[in-house]
Amino acid sequence: MKRRSRDRKTRVQRAEQAISHLENIILDTSLDLDIRNSAAEDIFRTCMRHNRTIPESVKAMICRECKGILVPSKTARIRIRDRIRITTCLICSRTRRLPLFQEELN
């Protein structure tokens, strides 16, 4: 029996479609938090499997440790100190420090 094979272009195209669909689910605030957390795990897994980067629009919203959605005052605490944004996940206590203004880095 012949094996069914998929070419690379089709796999990449399907992965990009899945990533954009999951991105829309994550950004939709009307959905339940459990659904958005599941989409965050799936987008992380899909990007790792297909060697893609997580879209910038949702990258800051996903905890890299527990793969959960970071919603300010619900699942995340955000503090600003010395022009650095400190985001703490309230589920796993991981902190992420990002500069407040990107143009200061150059």
N, C-alpha and C positions, 0 to 999 in steps of 0.2 A: 504494500500500500504506500502511496506517495505521501510524504510529509507536506503539510501545508506551511508555507513560509511567508513571512511578511517582510516586505522590503523596509529599509531604514527610513525612507521618507514618510511612509505611512505611519510607522511607529512614532516618529518625531511629531508628526502632525496631530496624531491622536493624543499624545502627551501634552502638547501645547493647548489643545482644546480642553482637556481635563483640568489642566492648571488654571486656565482662565475661568472655567465653570466653578471650580473650588474657590477661586479668588472672589467671585461674585457672591458666593454663599457666605464667606467669611466677612465681607464688607456689609452684608445685609443685616442691619441691626434689629429688624423685626422678627428674625428667626430666634428660636430657643438657643440658649448658650451651649447645650449639649450637642446640638446639630453643628454649630459653628466650631466646637472643639473637635468633633469628628472630622470635619472638613480640614481643619488645621493639621491634624495628624496625617490625613490623606495627601494633602499638598506637600507636606514635608517628605513623606515616603516617595511620592511620585517624582519630585525634583531630585531626590537622591538616586533613585533607580535609573532615571534617564539623563543624569548628569546635567541638570538645568539649575538655574539659580531661582531662588524664591523671589517672586515679584516684590519690588520695593514698596508697593502700596500696602502689602501685608507683612512684610518682613519684621517691622517693629512691633507688630501686633501678636506675634507668636513667640512663646517662651521656648528657648532652645533646649531646655532640660526636660520639661514635662509635656511639651508640644501642645500646650493649652493656649487659649485666646487670652490676651492681656487687655482687659476692659478696666479703664481707670475707675477706682473706688469700689469695684466689685471683685476683680481678680488681680488687680495690680495697684501698686502705690507708686506715684510719680512725684519726685522731688527735684528741685532745681537748686544746684549749689555750685558756685564759682563757674557759671556758664556751662555747666555739664548737667544733662538730664539723666537722672538716676531712676531707672524703672526696676521695681522689685516685684517679683511674682509672689502673690500671697499664698499660692498653693505649694510651691517647692522652695521658696525663699531665695531664688537665684536673682542676682542683681545684674543689670546691664547699664553701662555708662556710655552715653553718646554725647558728643559736643552739641551744644545748642545751636550754634551757627556754623555751617560748613565752610563759609568763605574765610573764616579765621584760620583754617588749617593750611591754606595756600600761602 
